[in-house]
Amino acid sequence: MTSEPALPTPARTPSAIVAARVVESRRRRGWTAAQFAERCAAAGAPHLTKSVLANIESGRPDPEGRRRREVSVDELLTFAYVLDIAPIYLLTPFDDSDASLPIAVTGNVAVSDNDELARWLRGEQPLPGSDSRQFFTASLQQMPTLDSAQLVDELKRAVLQDRAKELTSQLNASAATIAAEADAKVQSLIADIGAALATGGSVEDVLAVLRSESAKLKQAHQTA
């Protein structure tokens, strides 16, 4: 499993990944920050000025190096449109980026595999610890262009795994109930035998108690 609670090692945040991708994509297009700002304004985002973009790209780090300027979803989509790339591209780290740093998904969950992150973003694979059944159901409903046969197989596997867990839980509960009932019967039998002996009962009296309990058990099995 490659998803894990966030480690002491600083994780790459989604905003940091997007910012790095924006810088790389902008430079590949040969655009300066001012030219990029002009194109963002032409696309309907005049607030993304040169200074704002500089803060997004740098993150305006605090003295400890943590980003103070995050990237919003609206900004992410604007960048993808203006740069003519898919949004998922901006959310996926470089192949040659520092693989030792996990990618933060939530405050306490990080992904240490770039490919795993990409498959999750594409709706192809859930992250460990999430509801696989719900994930694949949503993928089939919302993204029919994906490999439906593979998603159906994964959904079936998730359903079977959930059913197996339910049956195991039921069996464990039944076994616990049977054990408790058997223990109660044994304790009752011991009490009956003890009572018979305490009142001066003979061996025949004890055997009679045993035969009575044996008959009750046979009857219980027949009606079960």
Z-matrix of the N, CA and C atoms (Angstrom, degrees):
N
C 1 1.449
C 2 1.510 1 108.33
N 3 1.332 2 116.77 1 131.63
C 4 1.451 3 119.48 2 -175.61
C 5 1.517 4 112.89 3 -108.20
N 6 1.347 5 118.03 4 -3.07
C 7 1.454 6 119.86 5 172.62
C 8 1.510 7 107.65 6 -93.37
N 9 1.306 8 117.14 7 139.85
C 10 1.450 9 119.87 8 -174.79
C 11 1.511 10 110.01 9 -155.15
N 12 1.335 11 116.95 10 162.22
C 13 1.455 12 118.93 11 174.11
C 14 1.519 13 109.35 12 -58.60
N 15 1.332 14 116.12 13 148.24
C 16 1.455 15 120.34 14 -177.83
C 17 1.523 16 110.55 15 -56.01
N 18 1.318 17 115.83 16 134.38
C 19 1.449 18 121.99 17 -176.32
C 20 1.522 19 110.32 18 -91.82
N 21 1.331 20 118.10 19 165.21
C 22 1.456 21 120.13 20 176.11
C 23 1.524 22 112.44 21 -57.30
N 24 1.356 23 116.34 22 -30.77
C 25 1.462 24 119.41 23 176.74
C 26 1.525 25 108.75 24 -63.73
N 27 1.346 26 119.34 25 130.30
C 28 1.466 27 121.26 26 -177.95
C 29 1.523 28 111.00 27 -57.25
N 30 1.324 29 116.30 28 130.11
C 31 1.458 30 120.44 29 178.98
C 32 1.519 31 109.73 30 -89.47
N 33 1.326 32 116.00 31 151.14
C 34 1.455 33 120.71 32 173.44
C 35 1.522 34 108.50 33 -73.47
N 36 1.310 35 118.18 34 128.41
C 37 1.456 36 120.65 35 179.11
C 38 1.518 37 109.84 36 -85.83
N 39 1.335 38 117.52 37 155.83
C 40 1.464 39 119.60 38 177.12
C 41 1.526 40 112.18 39 -56.17
N 42 1.335 41 117.11 40 -38.97
C 43 1.469 42 119.55 41 179.98
C 44 1.526 43 111.31 42 -64.01
N 45 1.330 44 116.93 43 -38.93
C 46 1.467 45 120.08 44 178.97
C 47 1.524 46 110.53 45 -65.14
N 48 1.345 47 116.14 46 -38.04
C 49 1.465 48 119.90 47 178.91
C 50 1.527 49 110.33 48 -66.46
N 51 1.344 50 116.42 49 -45.68
C 52 1.462 51 120.64 50 179.17
C 53 1.520 52 110.20 51 -60.26
N 54 1.332 53 117.19 52 -44.88
C 55 1.470 54 120.98 53 -178.89
C 56 1.523 55 111.03 54 -59.92
N 57 1.339 56 116.58 55 -44.07
C 58 1.468 57 119.99 56 179.83
C 59 1.519 58 111.13 57 -64.36
N 60 1.342 59 115.93 58 -38.83
C 61 1.461 60 120.06 59 178.89
C 62 1.534 61 111.14 60 -67.76
N 63 1.326 62 116.74 61 -38.30
C 64 1.465 63 120.53 62 179.07
C 65 1.523 64 110.23 63 -62.63
N 66 1.333 65 116.24 64 -46.53
C 67 1.465 66 120.14 65 179.13
C 68 1.528 67 110.51 66 -59.25
N 69 1.341 68 115.74 67 -46.48
C 70 1.471 69 120.39 68 -179.10
C 71 1.524 70 111.28 69 -62.86
N 72 1.336 71 117.04 70 -43.23
C 73 1.466 72 121.07 71 -177.89
C 74 1.525 73 110.91 72 -70.36
N 75 1.333 74 116.64 73 -40.02
C 76 1.467 75 120.40 74 179.16
C 77 1.527 76 110.57 75 -62.35
N 78 1.311 77 115.54 76 -45.88
C 79 1.468 78 119.09 77 -179.17
C 80 1.518 79 111.34 78 -67.53
N 81 1.317 80 117.50 79 -34.13
C 82 1.469 81 119.66 80 178.09
C 83 1.528 82 110.69 81 -64.52
N 84 1.335 83 116.27 82 -31.78
C 85 1.458 84 120.40 83 176.92
C 86 1.532 85 111.68 84 -78.80
N 87 1.345 86 116.04 85 -9.49
C 88 1.452 87 119.71 86 -179.87
C 89 1.512 88 113.49 87 78.77
N 90 1.335 89 116.89 88 22.37
C 91 1.459 90 121.73 89 -177.88
C 92 1.524 91 110.88 90 -95.43
N 93 1.318 92 115.29 91 140.96
C 94 1.459 93 120.04 92 169.07
C 95 1.520 94 108.02 93 -81.88
N 96 1.332 95 116.40 94 170.32
C 97 1.459 96 119.84 95 178.17
C 98 1.526 97 110.55 96 -61.42
N 99 1.338 98 116.51 97 -37.03
C 100 1.470 99 120.16 98 179.58
C 101 1.528 100 110.86 99 -66.14
N 102 1.323 101 117.61 100 -41.13
C 103 1.464 102 121.10 101 178.72
C 104 1.531 103 111.37 102 -66.62
N 105 1.308 104 114.97 103 -37.91
C 106 1.471 105 119.48 104 177.51
C 107 1.527 106 109.44 105 -64.01
N 108 1.324 107 117.14 106 -42.37
C 109 1.465 108 121.33 107 179.14
C 110 1.531 109 110.21 108 -61.77
N 111 1.315 110 117.51 109 -39.54
C 112 1.467 111 121.36 110 179.25
C 113 1.526 112 110.64 111 -62.50
N 114 1.303 113 116.59 112 -41.66
C 115 1.469 114 120.60 113 -179.46
C 116 1.529 115 111.18 114 -70.52
N 117 1.314 116 117.41 115 -35.20
C 118 1.468 117 120.53 116 175.80
C 119 1.537 118 109.71 117 -65.04
N 120 1.322 119 116.31 118 -40.92
C 121 1.464 120 120.59 119 178.61
C 122 1.525 121 110.39 120 -63.98
N 123 1.324 122 116.73 121 -41.82
C 124 1.466 123 120.97 122 179.18
C 125 1.527 124 111.36 123 -64.40
N 126 1.331 125 116.46 124 -26.90
C 127 1.464 126 121.12 125 179.26
C 128 1.530 127 112.00 126 -85.15
N 129 1.338 128 117.15 127 1.15
C 130 1.458 129 120.27 128 177.69
C 131 1.506 130 114.82 129 101.08
N 132 1.341 131 117.22 130 17.74
C 133 1.459 132 120.96 131 179.24
C 134 1.528 133 109.50 132 -126.32
N 135 1.357 134 116.67 133 67.21
C 136 1.468 135 119.51 134 -177.63
C 137 1.528 136 113.46 135 -66.59
N 138 1.338 137 116.24 136 -18.46
C 139 1.471 138 118.81 137 179.58
C 140 1.524 139 111.87 138 -70.25
N 141 1.345 140 116.96 139 -17.19
C 142 1.464 141 120.16 140 179.56
C 143 1.533 142 108.88 141 -84.08
N 144 1.319 143 114.34 142 71.07
C 145 1.457 144 121.17 143 179.92
C 146 1.529 145 110.18 144 -76.21
N 147 1.322 146 115.35 145 174.48
C 148 1.461 147 120.50 146 179.20
C 149 1.520 148 111.13 147 -58.11
N 150 1.338 149 117.84 148 -42.56
C 151 1.465 150 120.69 149 -179.12
C 152 1.517 151 111.93 150 -69.72
N 153 1.339 152 116.11 151 -37.90
C 154 1.475 153 119.75 152 177.72
C 155 1.524 154 109.83 153 -64.66
N 156 1.320 155 116.61 154 -44.72
C 157 1.466 156 120.57 155 178.95
C 158 1.523 157 111.01 156 -63.10
N 159 1.326 158 116.97 157 -36.55
C 160 1.462 159 120.00 158 177.94
C 161 1.525 160 110.22 159 -63.44
N 162 1.334 161 116.37 160 -40.13
C 163 1.469 162 119.90 161 178.29
C 164 1.527 163 111.38 162 -66.59
N 165 1.337 164 116.07 163 -37.85
C 166 1.468 165 119.79 164 179.23
C 167 1.524 166 110.01 165 -66.88
N 168 1.325 167 115.89 166 -45.57
C 169 1.467 168 119.54 167 -177.28
C 170 1.531 169 111.52 168 -66.23
N 171 1.308 170 117.00 169 -37.68
C 172 1.472 171 119.91 170 -179.04
C 173 1.514 172 112.11 171 -87.06
N 174 1.338 173 116.51 172 -27.74
C 175 1.458 174 120.60 173 -177.28
C 176 1.514 175 114.01 174 84.51
N 177 1.323 176 117.51 175 -2.16
C 178 1.464 177 121.84 176 -176.21
C 179 1.531 178 109.95 177 44.86
N 180 1.331 179 118.49 178 60.29
C 181 1.466 180 121.71 179 -174.24
C 182 1.524 181 113.12 180 -60.84
N 183 1.346 182 114.83 181 144.78
C 184 1.462 183 119.75 182 176.14
C 185 1.525 184 108.66 183 -81.30
N 186 1.327 185 118.92 184 179.22
C 187 1.469 186 120.92 185 -178.11
C 188 1.526 187 114.08 186 -56.46
N 189 1.353 188 116.60 187 -22.98
C 190 1.462 189 119.78 188 179.69
C 191 1.524 190 111.94 189 -94.24
N 192 1.317 191 116.20 190 4.78
C 193 1.461 192 119.69 191 176.41
C 194 1.510 193 115.28 192 87.66
N 195 1.327 194 118.98 193 5.13
C 196 1.462 195 121.64 194 -179.37
C 197 1.526 196 110.76 195 -85.22
N 198 1.327 197 116.42 196 143.27
C 199 1.456 198 121.38 197 -179.73
C 200 1.529 199 110.59 198 -65.16
N 201 1.328 200 115.36 199 138.16
C 202 1.449 201 120.71 200 173.13
C 203 1.531 202 111.24 201 -111.32
N 204 1.322 203 115.96 202 -9.44
C 205 1.474 204 120.35 203 179.03
C 206 1.520 205 108.78 204 -120.56
N 207 1.342 206 115.40 205 105.58
C 208 1.452 207 120.33 206 179.99
C 209 1.529 208 110.16 207 -90.30
N 210 1.338 209 115.55 208 169.17
C 211 1.466 210 121.84 209 179.63
C 212 1.522 211 108.82 210 -104.00
N 213 1.321 212 117.47 211 127.00
C 214 1.461 213 120.58 212 179.18
C 215 1.521 214 110.26 213 -82.30
N 216 1.326 215 115.64 214 165.38
C 217 1.467 216 120.21 215 176.98
C 218 1.526 217 110.28 216 -62.86
N 219 1.326 218 116.73 217 -40.89
C 220 1.466 219 120.12 218 179.11
C 221 1.528 220 110.56 219 -59.71
N 222 1.323 221 116.25 220 -43.66
C 223 1.464 222 120.31 221 179.51
C 224 1.522 223 111.47 222 -65.79
N 225 1.324 224 116.57 223 -39.68
C 226 1.462 225 121.05 224 178.16
C 227 1.525 226 110.99 225 -57.27
N 228 1.333 227 116.72 226 -47.39
C 229 1.461 228 120.52 227 -178.83
C 230 1.525 229 111.23 228 -67.50
N 231 1.321 230 117.01 229 -37.33
C 232 1.465 231 119.89 230 176.89
C 233 1.519 232 110.84 231 -62.23
N 234 1.322 233 116.46 232 -45.11
C 235 1.467 234 120.74 233 179.81
C 236 1.525 235 110.63 234 -61.28
N 237 1.330 236 116.39 235 -44.41
C 238 1.463 237 119.96 236 -178.87
C 239 1.528 238 110.57 237 -62.09
N 240 1.337 239 116.17 238 -41.29
C 241 1.472 240 120.12 239 -179.68
C 242 1.521 241 110.94 240 -66.65
N 243 1.317 242 116.25 241 -48.85
C 244 1.469 243 120.08 242 -176.59
C 245 1.525 244 111.44 243 -65.47
N 246 1.332 245 116.80 244 -37.30
C 247 1.467 246 121.18 245 -177.87
C 248 1.527 247 112.61 246 -85.56
N 249 1.358 248 116.10 247 -3.09
C 250 1.474 249 121.18 248 179.08
C 251 1.533 250 112.17 249 59.27
N 252 1.322 251 115.90 250 46.13
C 253 1.474 252 121.36 251 176.88
C 254 1.520 253 108.93 252 -134.52
N 255 1.312 254 116.36 253 162.61
C 256 1.459 255 121.23 254 178.93
C 257 1.527 256 110.11 255 -74.85
N 258 1.336 257 118.35 256 142.45
C 259 1.462 258 120.68 257 178.41
C 260 1.524 259 112.98 258 -53.97
N 261 1.335 260 116.46 259 -36.52
C 262 1.466 261 119.29 260 -178.75
C 263 1.525 262 111.22 261 -61.88
N 264 1.335 263 116.52 262 -29.73
C 265 1.462 264 120.01 263 179.15
C 266 1.519 265 110.59 264 -62.51
N 267 1.334 266 116.45 265 -38.90
C 268 1.463 267 120.51 266 -179.56
C 269 1.523 268 111.96 267 -71.14
N 270 1.317 269 117.05 268 -22.40
C 271 1.467 270 120.77 269 -177.86
C 272 1.525 271 112.96 270 -92.78
N 273 1.321 272 116.91 271 -5.57
C 274 1.461 273 120.96 272 -176.77
C 275 1.521 274 110.10 273 -104.29
N 276 1.336 275 117.85 274 127.35
C 277 1.471 276 120.62 275 -178.06
C 278 1.524 277 112.14 276 -64.89
N 279 1.326 278 115.72 277 162.31
C 280 1.457 279 121.26 278 173.94
C 281 1.520 280 109.57 279 -62.12
N 282 1.322 281 116.26 280 147.92
C 283 1.464 282 119.65 281 177.15
C 284 1.520 283 111.62 282 -63.62
N 285 1.343 284 115.93 283 -30.76
C 286 1.460 285 119.19 284 -177.66
C 287 1.527 286 112.44 285 -98.42
N 288 1.356 287 117.17 286 14.92
C 289 1.460 288 120.30 287 178.76
C 290 1.517 289 109.85 288 -71.76
N 291 1.314 290 115.89 289 169.75
C 292 1.461 291 121.33 290 -175.57
C 293 1.523 292 109.98 291 -66.31
N 294 1.340 293 116.26 292 99.98
C 295 1.469 294 121.03 293 -177.30
C 296 1.519 295 112.71 294 -67.64
N 297 1.332 296 117.50 295 -14.73
C 298 1.462 297 119.49 296 -179.51
C 299 1.521 298 111.77 297 -74.01
N 300 1.340 299 117.58 298 -15.98
C 301 1.454 300 121.12 299 -179.74
C 302 1.526 301 109.90 300 -96.99
N 303 1.329 302 118.78 301 120.52
C 304 1.463 303 120.39 302 176.99
C 305 1.529 304 110.57 303 -70.27
N 306 1.318 305 115.41 304 167.98
C 307 1.459 306 121.75 305 -178.76
C 308 1.524 307 108.15 306 -107.67
N 309 1.326 308 116.63 307 120.72
C 310 1.460 309 120.58 308 -178.08
C 311 1.527 310 109.94 309 -70.82
N 312 1.340 311 116.51 310 129.55
C 313 1.454 312 122.14 311 174.82
C 314 1.525 313 109.34 312 -104.38
N 315 1.331 314 115.50 313 -43.36
C 316 1.463 315 122.57 314 173.08
C 317 1.516 316 107.26 315 -132.95
N 318 1.317 317 115.41 316 -173.81
C 319 1.454 318 119.00 317 -179.78
C 320 1.506 319 113.96 318 -64.26
N 321 1.334 320 117.71 319 -25.09
C 322 1.465 321 119.60 320 -178.76
C 323 1.528 322 113.56 321 -131.64
N 324 1.323 323 117.23 322 16.57
C 325 1.468 324 121.01 323 176.72
C 326 1.523 325 108.95 324 -129.10
N 327 1.328 326 115.79 325 131.06
C 328 1.466 327 120.59 326 179.24
C 329 1.522 328 109.87 327 -134.08
N 330 1.324 329 116.09 328 153.73
C 331 1.457 330 122.97 329 179.25
C 332 1.520 331 108.07 330 -113.87
N 333 1.307 332 116.36 331 130.35
C 334 1.465 333 120.52 332 -176.81
C 335 1.523 334 113.01 333 -103.58
N 336 1.327 335 117.09 334 9.36
C 337 1.457 336 121.44 335 -178.26
C 338 1.526 337 108.88 336 -128.97
N 339 1.330 338 117.74 337 116.81
C 340 1.459 339 121.36 338 -179.14
C 341 1.526 340 112.25 339 -60.96
N 342 1.335 341 116.74 340 -39.74
C 343 1.467 342 120.34 341 -179.88
C 344 1.529 343 110.83 342 -65.45
N 345 1.311 344 116.11 343 -38.53
C 346 1.459 345 119.87 344 178.70
C 347 1.528 346 110.36 345 -63.63
N 348 1.329 347 116.33 346 -41.14
C 349 1.465 348 120.19 347 177.24
C 350 1.527 349 110.48 348 -61.94
N 351 1.335 350 117.24 349 -44.89
C 352 1.460 351 121.04 350 -179.14
C 353 1.528 352 111.43 351 -62.33
N 354 1.343 353 117.44 352 -41.62
C 355 1.471 354 120.34 353 179.71
C 356 1.526 355 110.67 354 -65.57
N 357 1.316 356 116.30 355 -36.86
C 358 1.466 357 120.29 356 177.32
C 359 1.527 358 110.64 357 -65.90
N 360 1.324 359 116.76 358 -45.22
C 361 1.463 360 120.92 359 -179.80
C 362 1.529 361 111.34 360 -63.71
N 363 1.336 362 117.10 361 -32.81
C 364 1.469 363 120.61 362 179.38
C 365 1.521 364 112.44 363 -81.36
N 366 1.316 365 117.73 364 -5.42
C 367 1.458 366 120.32 365 -179.16
C 368 1.504 367 113.94 366 80.62
N 369 1.327 368 116.70 367 20.87
C 370 1.463 369 120.77 368 -176.55
C 371 1.522 370 113.25 369 -96.31
N 372 1.313 371 118.12 370 -22.81
C 373 1.460 372 120.60 371 -174.49
C 374 1.527 373 109.98 372 -155.56
N 375 1.338 374 117.37 373 130.07
C 376 1.466 375 118.92 374 177.53
C 377 1.524 376 111.01 375 -76.20
N 378 1.294 377 115.77 376 159.76
C 379 1.457 378 119.28 377 174.49
C 380 1.526 379 109.36 378 -80.15
N 381 1.322 380 118.00 379 146.27
C 382 1.467 381 120.03 380 177.03
C 383 1.522 382 110.41 381 -55.05
N 384 1.320 383 115.01 382 139.08
C 385 1.454 384 119.79 383 -179.81
C 386 1.519 385 113.56 384 95.47
N 387 1.340 386 117.58 385 -10.55
C 388 1.462 387 120.48 386 178.79
C 389 1.534 388 109.59 387 -97.76
N 390 1.326 389 116.36 388 173.13
C 391 1.468 390 122.60 389 -177.88
C 392 1.526 391 109.34 390 -82.33
N 393 1.332 392 117.11 391 100.16
C 394 1.462 393 121.53 392 -177.49
C 395 1.526 394 112.14 393 -61.64
N 396 1.316 395 115.39 394 -38.57
C 397 1.463 396 120.20 395 -178.12
C 398 1.535 397 110.56 396 -61.45
N 399 1.320 398 116.13 397 -47.72
C 400 1.460 399 121.03 398 179.32
C 401 1.522 400 111.28 399 -65.73
N 402 1.326 401 116.49 400 -40.05
C 403 1.466 402 121.59 401 -177.89
C 404 1.523 403 111.16 402 -60.73
N 405 1.345 404 117.36 403 -51.13
C 406 1.463 405 120.26 404 -176.43
C 407 1.527 406 111.48 405 -71.10
N 408 1.328 407 117.67 406 -31.80
C 409 1.465 408 120.09 407 176.11
C 410 1.520 409 110.25 408 -62.68
N 411 1.349 410 116.09 409 -45.44
C 412 1.467 411 120.25 410 179.12
C 413 1.527 412 110.91 411 -65.09
N 414 1.324 413 117.35 412 -38.37
C 415 1.464 414 120.66 413 179.57
C 416 1.524 415 111.25 414 -62.46
N 417 1.335 416 116.71 415 -41.96
C 418 1.461 417 120.47 416 179.36
C 419 1.519 418 111.31 417 -66.52
N 420 1.336 419 116.84 418 -36.75
C 421 1.458 420 120.46 419 -177.43
C 422 1.533 421 111.99 420 -75.95
N 423 1.328 422 116.71 421 -39.69
C 424 1.455 423 120.39 422 -171.44
C 425 1.527 424 114.09 423 -97.27
N 426 1.326 425 117.17 424 -23.89
C 427 1.465 426 119.84 425 -176.15
C 428 1.519 427 111.51 426 -130.35
N 429 1.328 428 117.78 427 68.71
C 430 1.471 429 121.15 428 -177.02
C 431 1.517 430 114.09 429 -65.03
N 432 1.341 431 118.09 430 -14.01
C 433 1.461 432 119.47 431 -179.50
C 434 1.518 433 112.48 432 -76.43
N 435 1.334 434 116.83 433 -12.59
C 436 1.456 435 119.43 434 177.15
C 437 1.528 436 109.46 435 -71.01
N 438 1.306 437 116.68 436 173.41
C 439 1.461 438 121.66 437 179.42
C 440 1.522 439 108.79 438 -67.63
N 441 1.336 440 115.96 439 93.31
C 442 1.465 441 120.47 440 -174.77
C 443 1.519 442 112.15 441 -60.98
N 444 1.332 443 117.02 442 -40.47
C 445 1.467 444 120.21 443 -178.84
C 446 1.523 445 110.59 444 -60.55
N 447 1.322 446 116.01 445 -43.39
C 448 1.459 447 119.42 446 179.83
C 449 1.524 448 110.86 447 -66.50
N 450 1.348 449 116.82 448 -41.59
C 451 1.457 450 120.34 449 179.53
C 452 1.521 451 111.25 450 -64.34
N 453 1.343 452 116.30 451 -39.18
C 454 1.471 453 119.45 452 177.93
C 455 1.530 454 110.04 453 -63.00
N 456 1.332 455 116.40 454 -42.85
C 457 1.465 456 120.03 455 178.09
C 458 1.532 457 110.86 456 -60.57
N 459 1.330 458 115.80 457 -42.87
C 460 1.456 459 119.64 458 179.47
C 461 1.522 460 110.94 459 -66.12
N 462 1.338 461 116.60 460 -39.18
C 463 1.452 462 120.39 461 178.07
C 464 1.524 463 110.85 462 -64.07
N 465 1.348 464 116.42 463 -43.03
C 466 1.465 465 119.88 464 177.78
C 467 1.529 466 110.49 465 -59.80
N 468 1.342 467 115.05 466 -43.03
C 469 1.468 468 119.47 467 179.76
C 470 1.532 469 110.37 468 -61.91
N 471 1.330 470 115.80 469 -41.97
C 472 1.466 471 119.53 470 -179.66
C 473 1.524 472 110.88 471 -65.34
N 474 1.356 473 116.57 472 -40.20
C 475 1.467 474 120.64 473 178.59
C 476 1.518 475 110.51 474 -64.14
N 477 1.338 476 116.29 475 -44.27
C 478 1.466 477 120.48 476 179.92
C 479 1.526 478 111.10 477 -63.30
N 480 1.326 479 116.07 478 -39.61
C 481 1.465 480 119.55 479 178.76
C 482 1.525 481 110.75 480 -64.49
N 483 1.338 482 115.97 481 -41.91
C 484 1.468 483 119.34 482 178.22
C 485 1.519 484 110.63 483 -64.36
N 486 1.348 485 116.53 484 -41.37
C 487 1.472 486 120.33 485 -179.80
C 488 1.519 487 110.63 486 -65.67
N 489 1.331 488 116.36 487 -39.33
C 490 1.463 489 120.04 488 178.53
C 491 1.529 490 110.53 489 -62.48
N 492 1.328 491 115.88 490 -39.92
C 493 1.468 492 119.47 491 178.24
C 494 1.528 493 110.76 492 -64.41
N 495 1.352 494 116.10 493 -40.84
C 496 1.461 495 120.23 494 179.13
C 497 1.527 496 111.29 495 -63.40
N 498 1.354 497 116.34 496 -45.12
C 499 1.461 498 120.24 497 -179.77
C 500 1.528 499 111.08 498 -64.54
N 501 1.322 500 116.40 499 -41.03
C 502 1.456 501 119.96 500 178.22
C 503 1.517 502 110.63 501 -61.20
N 504 1.311 503 116.53 502 -42.32
C 505 1.462 504 121.01 503 179.24
C 506 1.528 505 110.71 504 -64.26
N 507 1.359 506 115.66 505 -41.80
C 508 1.465 507 119.67 506 178.83
C 509 1.528 508 111.44 507 -64.53
N 510 1.349 509 116.19 508 -42.71
C 511 1.457 510 120.04 509 179.51
C 512 1.528 511 111.23 510 -63.75
N 513 1.331 512 115.26 511 -41.55
C 514 1.468 513 118.84 512 178.50
C 515 1.524 514 111.03 513 -63.06
N 516 1.350 515 115.20 514 -39.49
C 517 1.464 516 119.21 515 179.11
C 518 1.526 517 110.56 516 -66.80
N 519 1.362 518 115.64 517 -41.34
C 520 1.467 519 119.26 518 179.25
C 521 1.520 520 110.84 519 -64.90
N 522 1.332 521 116.21 520 -42.07
C 523 1.462 522 119.44 521 179.49
C 524 1.510 523 111.13 522 -62.66
N 525 1.323 524 116.64 523 -39.09
C 526 1.466 525 120.43 524 179.27
C 527 1.521 526 110.47 525 -66.13
N 528 1.353 527 116.69 526 -39.33
C 529 1.466 528 120.94 527 178.93
C 530 1.519 529 110.91 528 -65.52
N 531 1.351 530 115.76 529 -45.47
C 532 1.471 531 120.13 530 179.46
C 533 1.522 532 110.71 531 -61.74
N 534 1.331 533 116.38 532 -42.92
C 535 1.464 534 119.85 533 179.70
C 536 1.515 535 110.93 534 -62.78
N 537 1.331 536 116.90 535 -39.93
C 538 1.460 537 120.71 536 179.89
C 539 1.524 538 110.82 537 -66.36
N 540 1.354 539 115.39 538 -41.80
C 541 1.473 540 118.98 539 178.94
C 542 1.522 541 111.03 540 -65.55
N 543 1.340 542 116.49 541 -41.31
C 544 1.462 543 119.89 542 179.08
C 545 1.520 544 110.96 543 -63.66
N 546 1.328 545 116.48 544 -41.19
C 547 1.458 546 120.21 545 179.05
C 548 1.523 547 110.86 546 -63.70
N 549 1.339 548 115.95 547 -40.00
C 550 1.462 549 119.69 548 179.15
C 551 1.528 550 110.68 549 -63.66
N 552 1.356 551 116.03 550 -41.02
C 553 1.459 552 119.45 551 179.42
C 554 1.533 553 111.49 552 -65.22
N 555 1.337 554 115.25 553 -40.88
C 556 1.461 555 118.85 554 179.08
C 557 1.524 556 110.48 555 -63.32
N 558 1.318 557 116.33 556 -44.03
C 559 1.464 558 120.43 557 179.73
C 560 1.528 559 110.87 558 -63.08
N 561 1.350 560 115.46 559 -39.26
C 562 1.465 561 119.81 560 178.38
C 563 1.530 562 110.65 561 -65.01
N 564 1.352 563 114.65 562 -41.56
C 565 1.462 564 119.33 563 179.56
C 566 1.527 565 110.85 564 -63.35
N 567 1.325 566 115.87 565 -44.23
C 568 1.475 567 119.76 566 178.55
C 569 1.524 568 110.49 567 -60.64
N 570 1.341 569 115.96 568 -39.83
C 571 1.465 570 119.85 569 179.69
C 572 1.528 571 110.88 570 -65.10
N 573 1.335 572 116.24 571 -41.69
C 574 1.474 573 119.96 572 179.99
C 575 1.531 574 110.93 573 -64.48
N 576 1.342 575 115.27 574 -43.60
C 577 1.461 576 118.98 575 179.39
C 578 1.528 577 109.98 576 -64.50
N 579 1.338 578 115.40 577 -42.28
C 580 1.465 579 119.08 578 178.44
C 581 1.505 580 111.78 579 -61.03
N 582 1.339 581 116.28 580 -40.11
C 583 1.469 582 119.75 581 179.30
C 584 1.521 583 110.85 582 -65.58
N 585 1.342 584 115.55 583 -40.77
C 586 1.472 585 119.03 584 179.77
C 587 1.523 586 111.13 585 -63.49
N 588 1.308 587 117.45 586 -42.88
C 589 1.458 588 121.67 587 -179.84
C 590 1.530 589 111.55 588 -68.78
N 591 1.355 590 115.45 589 -36.19
C 592 1.466 591 119.57 590 -178.81
C 593 1.520 592 112.02 591 -66.86
N 594 1.294 593 116.48 592 -28.03
C 595 1.475 594 120.12 593 -179.57
C 596 1.521 595 111.71 594 -94.72
N 597 1.339 596 114.63 595 14.30
C 598 1.460 597 118.42 596 177.14
C 599 1.500 598 114.07 597 82.30
N 600 1.290 599 116.39 598 23.10
C 601 1.451 600 120.26 599 -179.01
C 602 1.526 601 112.04 600 -64.63
N 603 1.296 602 114.82 601 153.42
C 604 1.458 603 121.06 602 -179.75
C 605 1.520 604 110.39 603 -91.49
N 606 1.323 605 114.52 604 178.01
C 607 1.453 606 119.61 605 175.53
C 608 1.525 607 110.38 606 -60.37
N 609 1.310 608 116.81 607 -37.22
C 610 1.456 609 120.65 608 178.81
C 611 1.521 610 111.51 609 -62.58
N 612 1.351 611 116.21 610 -37.04
C 613 1.473 612 119.38 611 178.26
C 614 1.530 613 110.63 612 -64.44
N 615 1.341 614 116.38 613 -41.56
C 616 1.458 615 120.42 614 178.88
C 617 1.526 616 110.33 615 -64.49
N 618 1.335 617 117.09 616 -43.87
C 619 1.459 618 120.78 617 178.20
C 620 1.519 619 111.25 618 -62.01
N 621 1.299 620 117.18 619 -35.46
C 622 1.466 621 121.16 620 178.76
C 623 1.521 622 110.49 621 -64.66
N 624 1.349 623 116.72 622 -39.32
C 625 1.459 624 120.41 623 177.38
C 626 1.527 625 110.10 624 -63.76
N 627 1.329 626 116.30 625 -44.13
C 628 1.458 627 121.15 626 -179.75
C 629 1.527 628 111.00 627 -62.83
N 630 1.353 629 116.82 628 -43.09
C 631 1.464 630 120.02 629 179.96
C 632 1.527 631 110.95 630 -64.19
N 633 1.318 632 116.81 631 -36.88
C 634 1.462 633 121.45 632 179.84
C 635 1.527 634 110.77 633 -65.41
N 636 1.336 635 116.26 634 -44.48
C 637 1.457 636 119.56 635 179.71
C 638 1.529 637 111.49 636 -67.69
N 639 1.354 638 115.92 637 -35.27
C 640 1.454 639 119.88 638 178.16
C 641 1.516 640 110.83 639 -63.87
N 642 1.299 641 116.67 640 -40.72
C 643 1.473 642 121.36 641 178.72
C 644 1.522 643 110.64 642 -64.99
N 645 1.334 644 116.66 643 -37.71
C 646 1.478 645 119.54 644 178.81
C 647 1.523 646 111.23 645 -65.27
N 648 1.343 647 116.27 646 -40.68
C 649 1.451 648 119.95 647 179.83
C 650 1.522 649 111.57 648 -64.77
N 651 1.371 650 117.40 649 -40.59
C 652 1.458 651 120.94 650 178.37
C 653 1.518 652 110.80 651 -62.32
N 654 1.316 653 115.77 652 -42.14
C 655 1.460 654 120.38 653 -179.86
C 656 1.529 655 110.87 654 -65.35
N 657 1.348 656 116.39 655 -38.63
C 658 1.467 657 120.33 656 179.34
C 659 1.516 658 110.84 657 -63.89
N 660 1.349 659 116.93 658 -41.11
C 661 1.468 660 121.13 659 -179.89
C 662 1.526 661 111.01 660 -66.58
N 663 1.327 662 117.05 661 -35.98
C 664 1.457 663 120.50 662 -177.72
C 665 1.522 664 111.82 663 -70.97
N 666 1.320 665 117.18 664 -31.44
C 667 1.468 666 121.46 665 -178.09
C 668 1.518 667 111.93 666 -91.29
N 669 1.358 668 118.42 667 -10.44
C 670 1.460 669 121.55 668 -178.42
C 671 1.521 670 111.35 669 -72.57
